[in-house]
Amino acid sequence: AQSVAQPEDQVNVAEGNPLTVKCTYSVSGNPYLFWYVQYPNRGLQFLLKYITGDNLVKGSYGFEAEFNKSQTSFHLKKPSALVSDSALYFCAVRQNTNAGKSTFGDGTTLTVKP
Amino acid sequence: NAGVTQTPKFQVLKTGQSMTLQCAQDMNHNSMYWYRQDPGMGLRLIYYSASEGTTDKGEVPNGYNVSRLNKREFSLRLESAAPSQTSVYFCASSESSGGGDEQFFGPGTRLTVL
């Protein structure tokens, strides 16, 4: 079985401050981990992924995430938030032997205030 | 390059009516997916197709059927719509279902069942 938790429904940060959106996961094997972003009335867009290798993954729009196997976490980070980063963020996990079946978190709404 | 397209964008049905949601991708991807998104519940997988000619159930398949018409197209059918199927439906595609490939999402279909 696999699952993912995004413990915060909402994250509020000021523009220019660093942001973190949290994600923890549970899988019985090795995980593939993904972050997606959804703007209002749009489909999800891929931000970054961890498959194997370097634990720090860099993605689109200046976002990065760190894979921490011991804490089973994959938190999304950005050093300096922009108002345009305001959106709904989803973490997803798939066990590497569970073809086709990704599990998504419930989403975290990020609001960046000017 | 349109990516993933979905039709219609909006639909209102009465209980018991049937309809088919259409999805097409022009990225030559092998795998395609149907999800539903409900408030506070993230995305839940309805069905997926790992490759042309195959389909498999996801987390919430009851009340739905799918057809992988060809490599480009993957349709979702509601035979007898119920109010519980009111949701936003997303189609997605990926290069494969077994590797660490990210998914590309369509813009969604907002369905209301009265």
HADDOCK unambig.tbl for C-alpha pairs under 7 A between the chains (distance, minus, plus):
assign (segid A and resid 32 and name CA) (segid B and resid 100 and name CA) 6.16 0.50 0.50
assign (segid A and resid 42 and name CA) (segid B and resid 107 and name CA) 5.12 0.50 0.50
assign (segid A and resid 42 and name CA) (segid B and resid 108 and name CA) 6.99 0.50 0.50
assign (segid A and resid 43 and name CA) (segid B and resid 105 and name CA) 5.51 0.50 0.50
assign (segid A and resid 43 and name CA) (segid B and resid 106 and name CA) 5.50 0.50 0.50
assign (segid A and resid 43 and name CA) (segid B and resid 107 and name CA) 4.40 0.50 0.50
assign (segid A and resid 43 and name CA) (segid B and resid 108 and name CA) 6.04 0.50 0.50
assign (segid A and resid 44 and name CA) (segid B and resid 105 and name CA) 5.69 0.50 0.50
assign (segid A and resid 45 and name CA) (segid B and resid 104 and name CA) 6.80 0.50 0.50
assign (segid A and resid 45 and name CA) (segid B and resid 105 and name CA) 6.83 0.50 0.50
assign (segid A and resid 46 and name CA) (segid B and resid 102 and name CA) 6.77 0.50 0.50
assign (segid A and resid 51 and name CA) (segid B and resid 100 and name CA) 6.00 0.50 0.50
assign (segid A and resid 99 and name CA) (segid B and resid 97 and name CA) 5.20 0.50 0.50
assign (segid A and resid 99 and name CA) (segid B and resid 98 and name CA) 4.29 0.50 0.50
assign (segid A and resid 100 and name CA) (segid B and resid 48 and name CA) 6.89 0.50 0.50
assign (segid A and resid 100 and name CA) (segid B and resid 50 and name CA) 6.58 0.50 0.50
assign (segid A and resid 100 and name CA) (segid B and resid 97 and name CA) 4.43 0.50 0.50
assign (segid A and resid 100 and name CA) (segid B and resid 98 and name CA) 6.25 0.50 0.50
assign (segid A and resid 104 and name CA) (segid B and resid 42 and name CA) 5.99 0.50 0.50
assign (segid A and resid 104 and name CA) (segid B and resid 43 and name CA) 5.82 0.50 0.50
assign (segid A and resid 105 and name CA) (segid B and resid 42 and name CA) 5.56 0.50 0.50
assign (segid A and resid 106 and name CA) (segid B and resid 40 and name CA) 5.62 0.50 0.50
assign (segid A and resid 106 and name CA) (segid B and resid 41 and name CA) 4.84 0.50 0.50
assign (segid A and resid 106 and name CA) (segid B and resid 42 and name CA) 3.85 0.50 0.50
assign (segid A and resid 107 and name CA) (segid B and resid 42 and name CA) 5.86 0.50 0.50
